[in-house]
C-alpha cells in the first residue's frame, strides 16, 4: 500500500502556519518547517497528533516531522525539499507561508527607502516561494490528480497598506508570480494564493491597538480575518481540483 500523501507547511511553528498543519492533518502526513524554535514545532506536532486521519496510517510512514530551514537562503529551500522527501517518501502539496517585513510608518517615505528592507522583502516574499516551487516541482508533478502549491500573500499586496512599502510591493509581486506559475505549471500543479488581512497572530499582536481598531472599523464585516478561517480556505484550495491561478482575499470586506 502506497504511503499517504504529504504536505509541507513552511513557517508553521506558530500562527497561521500552525493552523494550516492542523487543518491539513486529517488528509495528509505533514512536515512542520521552523526557523529557530524547535520546541514550538514539536508542540504543533503534539497537538496535531490528536487529530484523526482520514487515510490508513502505517507505523512505517510517519504522520508528522519537523525540519529546520532558513527560507531566505536558496540552498536551505532546496535542502528542505530534499529532507522532506527523504523522511516522508513523497511530496504532494505545499503551503508556502514564509514572509518577512519590518514594522514601519507606512506614510513616512523616509521609513520606506531602506535598501536592506527591499532586498530582504524581495528575497523572502517573492524569490523564496519561486525557489520552493522549483525545487519541489518534480515531486509535486507525480501527485495523482496534480500537486498543489498555495502561497500566503497579504491584503497589503492587493491594496497599498500594511507594515511597509517594501512589504506591500513584494506581496503584490508574490501574487502576480503565483498566477504566472499557475500558467507555467498547467494541470500538473495547481498554484493559488491567499491574501489575509490583519490577523491576531504573534506578528499581528505587534501592531498598536489603534491600528487594530481602525482596521476593524474599515472592514464591512467589522472584524479581523480569523486565523482558523484562513487555514480552512487554504485547505479548500489544496483539496480542490478545480481552482488554479487565483488569489483569495480574506479581509472581512476591506478591499471590496
Backbone as a ProteinNet text record, in pm:
[ID]
protein_1_A
[PRIMARY]
XXXXXXXXXXXXXXXXXXXXXXXXXXXXXXXXXXXXXXXXXXXXXXXXXXXXXXXXXXXXXXXXXXXXXXXXXXXXXXXXXXXXXXXXXXXXXXXXXXXXXXXXXXXXXXXXXXXXXXXXXXXXXXXXXXXXXXXXXXXXXXXXXXXXXXXXXXXXXXXXXXXXXXXXXXXXXXXXXXXXXXXXXXXXXXXXXXXXXXXXXXXXXXXXXXXXXXXXXXXXXXXXXXXXXXXXXXXXXXXXXXXXXXXXXXXXXXXX
[TERTIARY]
84.4	0	87.2	58.5	138.1	118.1	223.9	214.9	119.7	53	-41.6	30.1	-45.7	10.2	73.7	166	244.7	228.7	207.9	202.6	319.7	381.1	484.7	425.8	428.8	382.1	501.1	541.8	657.8	617.8	716.6	695	572	571.7	449	461.3	556.4	568.6	476.6	404.3	312.2	217.5	118.4	31.8	-43.5	-55.6	-130.5	-70.9	61.4	125.8	85.4	84.5	43.9	-101.3	-186.4	-327.8	-344	-258.8	-263.8	-222.6	-122.8	-82.1	-202.4	-276.6	-392.4	-506.5	-525.2	-631.1	-603.4	-476.6	-439.6	-418.4	-403.2	-369.8	-466.8	-597	-683.7	-657.3	-598.7	-587.9	-445.7	-345.3	-205.8	-117.5	-8.6	104.3	172	220.1	259	400.6	475.3	606.9	590.7	635.9	632.6	770.1	776.1	903.1	912.5	1031.7	1054.8	1191.8	1212.5	1340.6	1426.7	1371.6	1456.5	1393.8	1270.5	1205.5	1157.8	1249.4	1210.6	1104.3	1107.1	1008.2	866.9	854.6	723.5	675.3	767	731.7	684.8	753.6	715.2	580.1	549.3	419.8	307.8	332.3	234.1	208.3	315.1	300.5	223	253.8	184.4	34.7	-3.2	-144.9	-210.1	-136.8	-192.7	-208.5	-126.1	-134	-267.1	-337.6	-467.6	-579.4	-549.6	-649.2	-649.5	-767.1	-777.7	-757.2	-674.2	-655	-770.6	-795.4	-897.1	-834	-703.5	-631.3	-577.3	-550.5	-492.9	-352.6	-327.1	-193.1	-109.4	20.9	113.8	232.3	279.4	395.1	520	525.7	643.1	638.1	523.9	507.5	472.7	570.2	542.7	435.4	347	242.3	298.7	395.2	448.8	600	664.8	805.4	833.9	935.4	974.7	1111.7	1126	1253.6	1286.9	1407.2	1454.3	1508.8	1478	1536.7	1515	1614.8	1605.9	1568.5	1443	1393.8	1436.7	1513.6	1572.3	1692	1736.6	1851.4	1807.3	1842.8	1802.2	1850.3	1971.9	2025.2	1945.7	1895.6	1815.6	1677.8	1622.6	1495.6	1511.3	1619.3	1643.9	1663.6	1735.5	1756.7	1625.4	1539.5	1411.1	1329.9	1323.8	1250.1	1314.6	1446.9	1518.6	1494.5	1504.3	1483.1	1338.7	1246.2	1105.1	1083	1134.5	1113.9	1190.5	1309.4	1386.8	1315.3	1256.7	1191.5	1052.2	977.9	836.5	806.5	903.4	887.3	822.8	762.6	694.6	660.5	609.7	563.7	453.2	334.5	217.1	162.4	182.6	134.4	220.9	221.2	298.8	211.4	214.9	162.7	285	311.7	433.1	399.9	424.1	371.2	473.8	599.7	703.6	686	727.9	724.4	812	844	926.1	886.6	893.5	872.9	934.7	940.8	979.4	867.8	824.7	715	761.7	695	732.7	608.2	629.7	520.2	502.4	397.8	377.5	375.3	325.2	307.5	433.6	539.3	664.9	762.7	783.2	867.7	1012.1	1056.5	1192.1	1207.7	1095.9	1098.6	1084.3	1068.8	1041.6	1156.2	1268.8	1378.7	1501.7	1478.5	1586.6	1615.5	1735	1767.2	1763.5	1804.1	1803.1	1660.4	1564.6	1424.9	1377.4	1409.7	1367.1	1430.2	1558.3	1628.2	1572.4	1555.9	1508.8	1363.4	1279.7	1140.2	1131.4	1211.2	1205.8	1254.7	1362.8	1417	1317.9	1253.6	1164.3	1023.4	969.6	829.3	805.9	911.6	897.6	984.9	1115.7	1206.7	1197.1	1178.9	1176.4	1060.5	947.8	834.3	865.6	933.5	973	1070.8	1172.9	1272.6	1207.1	1108.5	1041.7	960.2	884.2	807.8	901.6	1010.8	1103.1	1169.8	1210	1274.4	1176.8	1050.2	951.1	880.5	897.1	822.3	827.4	944.3	946.7	862.8	852.7	777.5	627.5	592.9	451.8	386.4	463.2	408.4	372.9	429.4	399.7	268	212.3	90.9	-27.2	-97.2	-215.3	-320.5	-366.6	-463.4	-399.2	-267.2	-194.8	-156.4	-41.2	2.9	-60.2	-37.4	-94.2	11.2	14.4	109	30.5	20.8	-54.1	41.8	49.4	133.4	46.6	102.1	31.8	84.3	2.6	38.2	-22	-86	-138.4	-231.9	-324.9	-408	-320.7	-201.9	-109.2	-62.6	-72.9	-36.9	-150.4	-270.3	-388.2	-414	-391.2	-406.7	-288.3	-232.1	-115	-146.6	-85.5	-113.4	-16.5	-33.2	45.4	162	257.8	368.8	474.6	485.4	586.5	558.4	612.5	600.1	673.9	796	861.7	779	714.8	631	512	443.6	326.3	360.7	467.8	508.1	548.6	624.6	670.6	558.4	460	343.5	260	251.5	184.6	259.1	391.5	472.5	452.9	439.9	417.3	286.2	181.4	52	62.8	125.4	138.7	224.2	331.1	416.9	339.7	256.8	180.3	87	25.3	-61.2	20.4	140.7	228.4	268.2	295.7	332.1	216.7	93.7	-22.4	-28.2	4.6	5	117.3	234.5	351.1	330	276.4	264.1	141.1	43	-73.8	-147.3	-183.2	-263.6	-181.9	-50.1	33	42.9	41.1	48	-47	-145.1	-235.3	-168.4	-160.3	-92.1	-191.3	-208.3	-301.1	-238.5	-300.6	-255.7	-375.6	-348.9	-447.5	-387.8	-473.6	-428.5	-511	-465.8	-539.9	-516.6	-617	-597	-527.2	-526.7	-461.6	-522.6	-437.1	-478.5	-408.8	-471.1	-412.1	-319.5	-219.3	-110.6	-4.8	106.7	216.4	258.6	261.5	302.2	196.5	71.1	-36.6	-49.4	-13.5	-24.3	80.3	174.3	274	218.5	109.7	51.2	-16.4	-10.7	-75.8	-227.2	-287.3	-431.6	-510.2	-459.3	-527.6	-534.6	-427	-423.7	-524.7	-531.9	-625	-769.4	-801.2	-937.3	-973.2	-877.1	-902.4	-927.8	-857.4	-876.2	-1014.9	-1057.3	-1191.7	-1298.4	-1282.8	-1381.2	-1386.6	-1271.8	-1262.7	-1330.8	-1345.9	-1398.2	-1550.3	-1606.4	-1752	-1807.3	-1731.5	-1774.7	-1745.9	-1681.5	-1646.3	-1574.8	-1472.8	-1397.4	-1261.2	-1175.9	-1046.8	-1054.1	-965.2	-954.3	-919	-992.7	-969.1	-871.3	-773.1	-667.9	-727.6	-823.4	-884.9	-956.1	-1021.8	-1090.9	-992.3	-879.4	-777.8	-720.6	-694.1	-641.7	-741.3	-869.8	-972.5	-979.1	-960.4	-959.8	-839.7	-726.4	-607.2	-631	-691.1	-722.1	-812.8	-911.6	-1003	-928.2	-835.2	-756.5	-668.2	-610.6	-524.7	-603.6	-724.5	-803.1	-878	-907.6	-985.4	-905.3	-969.4	-906.9	-947.1	-1026.3	-1087.4	-1040.3	-947.7	-906.6	-756	-715.6	-574.2	-562.2	-452.3	-426.9	-509.2	-560.6	-645.9	-578.9	-621.6	-580.4	-707.6	-721.6	-841	-814.9	-889.7	-873.8	-964.7	-907.2	-981.6	-957.3	-1047.6	-1019.2	-1142.3	-1250.6	-1377	-1430.9	-1394.3	-1455.4	-1386.6	-1256.2	-1183.8	-1162	-1127.4	-1088.3	-1204	-1326.9	-1443	-1434.1
-120	0	124	217	339.5	425.9	494.1	583.8	698	747.6	857.9	983.1	1072.5	1195.2	1282.3	1367.2	1450.6	1598	1678.8	1824.7	1886.1	1985.7	2065.7	2202.9	2243.9	2377.2	2454.6	2558.9	2635.6	2736.2	2776	2872.3	2833.3	2708.4	2653.9	2616.8	2679.1	2651.1	2738.5	2831.7	2919.7	2983.7	3055.1	3138.4	3063.8	3126.4	3067.8	2935.6	2926.9	2802.1	2685.7	2706.9	2601.9	2563	2662.5	2634.9	2552.6	2577.9	2502	2356.4	2334.5	2197.3	2119.3	2179.6	2111.9	2095.9	2194.4	2184.6	2074.2	2051.9	1951.3	1812.8	1805.1	1679.2	1564.3	1589.5	1476	1414.9	1491.1	1449.8	1413	1466.4	1449.6	1416.2	1347.3	1349.6	1485.7	1546.3	1687.3	1711.1	1791.3	1839	1979.8	1997	2126.7	2190.4	2301.3	2373.1	2486.5	2501.8	2611	2670.5	2789.6	2859.2	2850	2885.9	2896	2840.7	2784.7	2741.5	2595.8	2501.5	2359.9	2318.4	2379.5	2342.1	2380.1	2491.1	2531.4	2435.2	2393.1	2298.5	2166.5	2119.6	1994.4	2007.3	2124.8	2146.4	2140.3	2198.4	2191.9	2046.6	1968.4	1827.2	1752.3	1778.6	1712.6	1738.7	1863	1898.3	1835.1	1830.4	1775.3	1623.6	1557	1411	1362.4	1451.3	1412.1	1417.2	1469.6	1480	1349.2	1289.7	1160.7	1173.1	1086.7	1091.2	1024.2	1068.8	1006.3	903.5	885.3	790.4	677.7	559.5	449.4	485.4	474.9	506.6	380.1	400.2	288.1	325.3	234.2	263	298	249.3	275.6	414.8	480.2	611.3	715	795.1	893.2	993.1	1029	1128	1268.6	1295.7	1431.2	1425.6	1531.2	1552.2	1701.4	1745.7	1887.5	1901.3	2000.6	2024.4	2172.9	2202.5	2340.9	2385.4	2507.9	2565.3	2715.4	2787.8	2933	2958.1	2992	3000.7	3128	3212.3	3327.3	3285.5	3160.3	3110.1	3001.5	3018	2923.2	2781.6	2768.5	2635.2	2567.4	2647.4	2592.3	2548.3	2622	2582.9	2447	2431.3	2305.8	2190.9	2217.4	2113.4	2073.1	2171.4	2142.6	2044.9	2067.2	1977.4	1839.3	1836.4	1708.6	1628.4	1693.2	1623.2	1578.6	1659.3	1621.5	1489.5	1479.2	1357.6	1239.8	1265.5	1157.5	1100.3	1186.3	1140.3	1083	1146.9	1112.2	1029	1022.4	935.3	998.7	1116.5	1182.7	1325	1403.1	1538.9	1572.7	1604.4	1623.3	1765.2	1838.1	1976.2	2059.7	2190.2	2284.6	2403.7	2443.1	2572.5	2659.3	2751.4	2833.7	2960.1	2952.9	3050.2	3152.7	3139.2	3229.3	3371.6	3466.3	3607.4	3687.5	3809	3895.3	4040.9	4116	4259.8	4325.1	4456.2	4535.8	4635.9	4646.3	4736.1	4880.9	4958	5097.2	5185.5	5314.8	5409.3	5416.5	5354.4	5342.1	5478.4	5579.9	5711.4	5798.1	5747.6	5823.2	5769.9	5843.9	5794.2	5772.1	5849.1	5827.7	5688.6	5630.5	5497.6	5388	5428.4	5330.2	5315.4	5375.5	5372.6	5299.8	5208.8	5127.4	5012.7	5015.9	4915.5	4773.9	4756.3	4622.6	4568.6	4656.1	4613	4563.6	4638.3	4599.7	4466.8	4452	4328.9	4207.6	4220.6	4104.7	4073.4	4176.7	4153.9	4080.7	4122.2	4057.2	3912.6	3891.3	3755.8	3659.7	3704.5	3614.8	3612.9	3729.4	3737	3699.3	3696.8	3659.2	3538.1	3557.5	3454.1	3322.4	3326.8	3201.2	3112.4	3173.3	3094.9	3033.4	3110.2	3058.1	2942.8	2961.3	2854.5	2729	2747.9	2632.7	2555.4	2627.1	2560.2	2488.2	2554.6	2495.2	2369.2	2373.6	2257.4	2140.2	2172.3	2067.9	2019.7	2090	2062.8	1916.2	1851.2	1710.9	1619.1	1651.6	1568.1	1599.1	1726.5	1765.1	1713.1	1708.4	1662.8	1514	1439	1296	1268.3	1368.9	1350.5	1315.5	1208.8	1171.2	1282.3	1326.7	1435.5	1572.6	1578.2	1705.3	1749.6	1811.7	1865.3	2001	2051.7	2182	2266.7	2395.4	2491.7	2617.1	2647	2763.5	2858.5	2982.1	3080.4	3172	3212.9	3304.9	3445.4	3525	3663.2	3754	3863.1	3957.4	4056.2	4107.3	4218.2	4335.5	4349.2	4456.8	4443.7	4323.6	4304.5	4334.6	4356.8	4387.1	4537.2	4603	4748.2	4803.1	4917.2	4970.3	4992.9	4913.6	4918	4824.6	4815	4717.2	4776.6	4690.2	4725.6	4811.5	4803	4882.2	4880	4977.8	4979.6	4862.2	4828.4	4711.3	4583.7	4568.4	4451	4451.8	4564.3	4574.7	4545.5	4604.4	4587	4442.2	4383.3	4245.8	4144.4	4174.4	4085.8	4092.6	4210.7	4222	4139.4	4144.8	4064.9	3915.9	3876.8	3736.2	3685.5	3765.8	3728	3711.9	3807.9	3803.8	3683.7	3657.1	3543.2	3411.9	3400.6	3278.1	3252.1	3357.8	3343.1	3299.6	3356	3314.8	3168.6	3123	2983.2	2890	2936.8	2854.5	2831	2933.4	2918.6	2824.8	2842.2	2760.4	2613.7	2588.3	2450.9	2378.5	2452.9	2392	2294	2179.6	2081.7	2000.3	2008.7	1924.4	1976.7	2109.5	2169.6	2288.6	2283.6	2396.9	2498.8	2623.6	2729	2839.5	2865	2967.1	3046.8	3160.5	3244	3279.6	3305.8	3365.9	3495.9	3595.6	3726.3	3766.9	3728.6	3765.8	3911.6	3969.3	4096.8	4073.3	4174.6	4165.1	4052.2	3965.9	3856.6	3871.7	3825.2	3835.6	3718.1	3702.3	3608.2	3677.5	3609.6	3673.7	3802.1	3797.6	3916.6	4025.2	3989.3	4087.4	4158.9	4089.4	4149	4256.7	4271.4	4378.2	4513.9	4513.8	4640.2	4710.2	4842.6	4915.6	4894.6	4906.8	4885.8	4979.6	5101.6	5197.2	5146.2	5081.1	5024.9	4910.9	4825.8	4713.1	4764.1	4862.2	4918	4984.2	5056.5	5123.3	5021.9	4909.8	4803.9	4743.6	4718.9	4663.3	4759.6	4886.1	4986.1	5000.7	4980	4994.9	4878.9	4765.3	4645.5	4645.6	4590.1	4580	4486.4	4383.3	4286.3	4325.1	4439.9	4490	4382.9	4324.3	4219.7	4206.6	4124.6	4090.8	3952.8	3926.2	3791.9	3693.6	3583.5	3482.6	3377	3345.2	3251.4	3118.6	3066.9	2939.3	2944.2	3056.4	3070.9	3071.4	3138.9	3143.3	3003.7	2930.5	2793.5	2703.7	2720.2	2639.8	2673.2	2801	2838.7	2777	2774.6	2712.5	2563.6	2497.5	2355.1	2333.6	2421.2	2409.3	2421.4	2514.4	2530.4	2408.7	2355.2	2237.6	2118.5	2098.8	1981	1996.2	2119.1	2140.7	2105.8	2034.7	2002.1	2102.9	2205.2	2294.3	2438.9	2469.6	2608.7	2620.9	2710.2	2743.7	2887.2	2952.2	3088.2	3194.3	3162.5	3256.7	3314.3	3434.8	3495.6	3523.3	3455.3	3468.1	3568.2	3677.3	3781.8	3750.4	3746.7	3715.1	3829.6	3928.6	4053.1	4116.2	4037.8	4089.3	4208.5	4220.3	4321.2	4456.1	4460	4587	4625.2	4526.4	4554.4	4541.7	4555.2	4545.8	4655.6
0	0	0	-91.7	-101.7	21.6	60.5	176.3	145.9	249.6	233.9	185.2	124.4	68.6	176.4	130.8	222.1	187.5	290.8	276.5	352.3	294.1	359.8	387.4	514.3	552.1	606.4	536.6	580.5	687.8	768.5	876.9	958.7	1006.9	1065.7	1212.5	1283.3	1426.5	1510.6	1445.4	1518	1417.6	1469.5	1386.8	1279.2	1162	1052.1	1006.8	1003.1	961.7	1049.7	1180.9	1274.5	1252.3	1226.8	1199.7	1071.7	972.5	847.4	869.8	954.3	986.9	1039.4	1132	1192.3	1092.3	1005.1	904.9	803.3	773	674.1	735.1	866.9	934.1	905.5	888.5	856.4	719.2	629.8	489.8	446.4	514.9	473.7	592.8	564.1	657.2	636.9	744.8	735	787.5	711.8	754.8	811.3	934.8	1001.8	987.2	916.3	899.5	1001	1058.2	1152.6	1127.8	1180.2	1162.5	1287.7	1405	1524.7	1652.4	1644.3	1767.2	1756.1	1773.5	1759.6	1860.3	1978.5	2079.6	2036	1963.7	1913.7	1805	1719.3	1614	1674.5	1777.1	1842.5	1910	1963.2	2025.5	1922.1	1805.2	1697.4	1658.6	1646.8	1611.3	1719.4	1843.9	1954.9	1948.4	1919.9	1911.6	1788.2	1676.1	1552.4	1559.6	1641.2	1651.7	1707.8	1778.3	1834.5	1730.2	1612.2	1504.4	1425.6	1412.9	1346.8	1196.1	1137.8	992.1	919.3	797.1	712.6	618.8	629	545.3	633.4	576.3	654.8	700.5	830.2	882.1	891.7	890.1	895.4	983.6	1067.9	1152.9	1072.4	947.8	863.9	800	807.3	743.1	848.6	892.3	998.5	956.5	1051.1	1020.6	1017.1	1105.8	1117.7	1136.1	1090.4	1122.5	1117.3	1191.2	1193	1127.3	1040.3	972	981.3	1029.1	1038.5	903.7	864.5	742.7	742.4	695.1	676.5	531.3	506.5	369.9	298.3	365.7	297.8	212.6	228.1	153.4	55.6	-70.4	-174.1	-142.8	-93.8	-63.4	48	142.5	251.9	202	107.6	46.1	-21.5	-96.7	-166	-67.3	41	142.7	209.2	235.2	298.5	214	84.6	-4.2	-5.6	-14.7	-18.1	109.4	225.1	352.2	367.5	318.3	323.5	251.6	130.6	51	112.2	164.2	226.7	348	430.1	552.7	527.7	436.3	420.3	296.1	203	87.7	-33.1	-16.6	-127.9	-85.3	-181.5	-152.4	-251.4	-198.5	-282.4	-281.3	-173.2	-170	-77.1	-103.4	-22.4	12.1	138.7	180.8	207.9	117.2	122.9	202.5	332.2	428.3	475	433.7	483.7	432.6	512.4	473.1	567.5	525.5	610.8	590.8	698.7	692	815.3	811.9	928.9	953.5	1075.6	1109	1097	1010.5	984.9	984.5	971.8	946.8	795.6	745.5	600.7	531.6	599.4	538.5	543.1	604.6	615.1	510.1	402.5	294	338.6	436.9	488.1	548.6	592.8	652.6	547.6	419	313.2	213	240.7	144.4	198.3	293.4	348.6	251.2	190.9	88.1	142.5	267	326.7	335.9	367.4	372.7	236.5	131.8	-2.7	-44.7	-15.7	-55.4	17.9	149.1	225.9	196.1	179.4	142.6	9	-87.1	-218	-210.1	-135.8	-124.6	-60.5	47.6	122.4	64.6	30	-10.9	-156.8	-235.5	-376.6	-410	-401.7	-451.6	-375.6	-244	-168.1	-213	-249.8	-297.6	-434.9	-519.1	-650.5	-636.2	-552.1	-533.5	-475.6	-387.9	-326.3	-430.3	-509.8	-616.1	-712.5	-750.1	-847.3	-791.7	-664.4	-603.5	-589.1	-561.7	-536.5	-662.9	-771.7	-895.4	-938.9	-943	-988.1	-899.3	-772.3	-678.5	-686.1	-691.8	-699.3	-826.1	-934.7	-1062.6	-1061.8	-967.2	-958.6	-888.5	-823.4	-744.3	-834.3	-801.8	-877.4	-869.3	-982.3	-985.9	-983.5	-976.3	-974.5	-834.7	-823.2	-694.2	-668.9	-547.7	-511.3	-443.4	-480.6	-424.6	-389.5	-260.6	-213.4	-143.1	-189.6	-123	-36.5	76.6	165.4	138.6	73.4	42.6	149.7	110.9	209.9	142.8	220.1	173.6	129.7	191.6	155	10.5	-46.9	-187.5	-282.3	-227.3	-307.9	-311.4	-197.1	-188.7	-108.6	-145.8	-75.4	72.7	156.8	300.2	370.3	502.1	576.5	650.6	680.4	768.7	701.6	568.2	498	348.5	276.3	130.8	66.6	110.7	52.4	68	182.5	205.8	110.1	99.5	14.3	-131.7	-180.3	-319.9	-347.9	-257.6	-281.4	-264.1	-180.8	-170.7	-298.9	-360	-489.8	-594.5	-590.5	-683.2	-659.1	-533	-499.5	-560.2	-549	-605.6	-757	-822.4	-968.7	-1010.4	-935.2	-966.5	-953.3	-848.5	-827.9	-945.4	-997.6	-1115.3	-1237.3	-1250.3	-1359.6	-1348.2	-1226.3	-1204.6	-1238.3	-1211.9	-1246.6	-1397.3	-1475.7	-1621.4	-1664.3	-1603.7	-1640.3	-1603.9	-1485.2	-1435.3	-1489.6	-1537.1	-1600.5	-1511.1	-1567.6	-1494.2	-1394.1	-1402.4	-1316.4	-1173.3	-1156.9	-1022.9	-1019.3	-932.4	-914.7	-822.9	-867.2	-791.5	-756.8	-629.4	-582.5	-468.8	-438.6	-326.6	-239.1	-113.2	-24.4	28.4	46.4	94.2	216.1	334.8	455	492.4	557.2	623.3	756.5	840	970.6	1052.6	1107	1194.8	1328.8	1434.1	1567.3	1596.6	1511.6	1535.9	1621.1	1646.7	1720.5	1650.7	1517.2	1441.9	1452.7	1429.9	1431.7	1565	1670.7	1803.9	1829	1736.3	1749.7	1706.7	1630.9	1587.1	1705.3	1708.9	1818.8	1816.7	1933	1945.4	1853.7	1835.1	1747.9	1604.3	1556.8	1422	1409.6	1511.4	1509.5	1504.6	1589.3	1592.4	1459.8	1401.7	1273.9	1163.1	1166.8	1067.5	1079.1	1201.1	1223.5	1171.9	1202.2	1160.7	1008.9	944.4	798.6	725.4	792.5	727.7	724.9	618.5	608.8	715.9	749.4	848.9	991.7	1010.4	1144.6	1226.7	1164.2	1230.7	1163.5	1222	1163.1	1099.1	1005.9	949.8	1060.6	1066.9	1169.3	1118.5	1200.9	1160.1	1114.1	1189.5	1153.6	1020.3	990.8	862.5	746	765.3	659	635.4	743.9	731.2	659.2	687.6	620.7	471.7	437.9	296.7	225.2	292.5	233.9	213	311.7	294.6	173.4	157.2	43.9	-88.7	-97	-219.1	-244.7	-138.6	-152.7	-207.1	-156	-191	-323.7	-363.8	-485.6	-610.1	-700.8	-829.4	-936.8	-898.6	-997.6	-991.2	-899	-881.2	-902.1	-989.1	-1003.3	-1054.2	-1020.4	-1066.4	-995.8	-877.3	-806.6	-682.5	-643.8	-517.4	-437.4	-326.1	-242.7	-131.6	-131.9	-29.5	89.1	208.9	330.9	428.6	425.6	499.4	563.1	573.8	630.9	552.2	427.3	342	336.6	358.6	347.9	201.2	119.3	-19.7	-117.6	-70	-160.3	-267.2
[MASK]
++++++++++++++++++++++++++++++++++++++++++++++++++++++++++++++++++++++++++++++++++++++++++++++++++++++++++++++++++++++++++++++++++++++++++++++++++++++++++++++++++++++++++++++++++++++++++++++++++++++++++++++++++++++++++++++++++++++++++++++++++++++++++++++++

